[in-house]
Amino acid sequence: MGVAEVSNVLWREREQLELLLFKLEEERLILTSGGTRWVAHASHEVQLVVDQLRETELLRSVEVDGYAASIGMPPSSSLKDLATASDGPWASILTSHRDALLELTTEIARVAAHNREVLALAARNTRETLLSLTGSLETYAPTGRTTSPAPAHLFDRAL
């Protein structure tokens, strides 16, 4: 478990974070287009990448702890600390990985927050639209005949 293995895992993590950012951007485009057909597919793809990232983070933790132990540092040392303790070009390589990871995670957080806002707004609009419906709504009874259900009532629980 050396610094080269740590760097390889960090490259994999960076690639997965870039893929996650791409999938979140896809999701954002679908959400802002107003269409709902592909939202579930886009969200599922985001979740698949997140699951892959969890596995890679576990592998990174193992590699970082092994490398940290080999240079006399405590387990769970930060990339910044490892870069400072590393010799030659590895210091700048680890620093570059750290900077790229920070940049990617910041951008991912921004896009994910935007997507959550769009989803919350859509849910609120849908709820308001459903509450504003005053016409009759026919559904099917267990017998197979159409029926009008009793109107729904909202109660204010704050007394």
C-alpha angles and dihedrals in degrees: 000000000000139000092272090061090048090051092049092053090047090053090052091049091050091051091050092048090052089050089049090051090050092050091048090051089050089050090049092052091050092047095048093046089069094235120123102189097095101031094098092048092049092048090049091053090050089052092050091055091046089053091051090049091054090056092048092048089055091050090047090052091053093047094045092049091049093049092044090053091049092057095041098258127132122261117271092031113170122250088245091057092045091050091051091050095044125096131234121340093351090077092060093040092054090045090052091050091050093049092048092048091050092049093048095047091049091052092045091052090051095050093042091051090051091050091050090051092051091048092048091050091049091049091049092048091049092049092049091048092051091048091051094056109111101167123097118272118209121207134169122270121218088263091060095250122123117255139174111237121223111272116264118245129206117214127200106228093193104096 
